[in-house]
């Protein structure tokens, strides 16, 4: 059973994307911002799908180690991909 989240994606948070968007508007590089946004959304979707799949095998101690309850985790996996993790 594997519980590690894998992937070789460049990770951007909302703050970083906002900064890139500002740079893109000044420098005409909006394509980079768009691709970074799509990459972020894809990563969130992948993480949430993996969480949903793996949650079934977790016990309460594992959720406690992750710093959340089962209910909080269930709420997290139901979020749409455009919403940040943990927000």
C-alpha positions in Angstrom: 0.0 0.0 0.0 1.5 3.3 -1.0 0.6 6.6 0.7 3.2 8.9 -0.7 2.1 11.7 -3.0 4.2 11.6 -6.1 4.8 14.0 -8.9 7.4 16.2 -10.4 5.4 19.4 -10.7 6.5 22.9 -10.1 4.3 24.1 -7.2 2.8 27.5 -7.1 0.7 29.0 -4.4 -2.0 31.6 -5.0 0.3 34.4 -3.9 3.0 33.3 -6.4 0.5 33.1 -9.2 -0.7 36.6 -8.4 2.8 37.8 -8.7 3.4 36.0 -12.0 0.1 37.4 -13.3 1.3 41.0 -12.5 4.6 40.3 -14.2 2.8 38.7 -17.2 0.7 41.8 -17.7 3.8 44.0 -17.7 5.9 41.7 -19.8 3.3 40.1 -22.1 4.0 36.6 -20.7 0.5 35.5 -19.7 0.9 32.1 -21.3 3.4 31.2 -18.6 0.9 32.2 -15.9 -1.9 30.3 -17.6 0.3 27.1 -17.7 1.3 27.5 -14.1 -2.3 27.9 -13.1 -3.3 24.7 -15.0 -0.3 22.9 -13.4 -1.4 24.0 -9.9 -5.0 22.9 -10.6 -3.9 19.6 -12.0 -1.7 19.0 -8.9 -4.6 19.8 -6.5 -6.9 17.5 -8.4 -4.3 14.7 -8.3 -3.7 15.2 -4.6 -7.4 15.2 -3.7 -8.1 12.1 -5.8 -5.2 10.3 -4.1 -6.4 11.4 -0.7 -9.9 10.2 -1.4 -8.6 6.8 -2.5 -6.2 6.4 0.4 -8.5 7.7 3.2 -10.4 4.4 3.3 -7.4 2.7 4.7 -6.4 5.3 7.2 -7.3 5.0 10.9 -7.9 7.9 13.3 -4.3 7.9 14.5 -3.1 8.5 10.9 -5.5 11.5 10.5 -4.3 12.9 13.8 -0.7 12.6 12.6 -1.7 14.5 9.5 -3.2 17.2 11.7 -6.8 16.7 10.7 -9.9 14.7 11.5 -11.6 12.3 9.1 -14.4 14.9 8.6 -11.9 17.6 7.7 -10.2 15.2 5.2 -13.6 14.4 3.7 -14.3 18.1 3.3 -10.9 18.6 1.7 -11.4 15.9 -1.0 -14.8 17.4 -1.9 -13.4 20.8 -2.7 -13.1 21.8 -6.4 -9.6 21.9 -7.9 -9.5 25.7 -8.1 -9.8 26.1 -4.3 -6.5 26.0 -2.4 -5.6 23.1 -0.1 -6.4 23.7 3.5 -8.4 26.9 2.9 
